[in-house]
Amino acid sequence: EYNEVWRLISAMVLHAGMIHYCLNMLALWFIGSAVEHCHGSRASILLFVAPAIGGTILSAIFLPNFISVGASGGIFGLVGACVADIVLNWGLLFNDFVNGGNNKN
């Protein structure tokens, strides 16, 4: 059908059962709170919603005969933000100034 844009958003809030829901919410709680603490609420929402919609679109393209539900695409977007933070700030992880001179090389 045409004009059913709501399907892009509804897939990220639907889940395939209680275990699926609980695991997604647990991941969202830990990873989402870390990203929100570093980047703020607006950036966290964008880092969740954009990959979730992208995952829904890719799922519809490559798996047209299957139903796609869950927040996994959005959670992977948040994980990607965490990995990007680590890569971009790698020098700070082992910096003597940041670690208080306790760097053991």
Secondary structure, DSSP 4 states (H G I P E B T S, - for coil): --S-THHHHHTTT--SSHHHHHHHHHHHHHHHHHHHHHH-HHHHHHHHHHHHHHHHHHHHHH-TTS---SSHHHHHHHHHHHHHHHHHTHHHHT-TTTTTT----
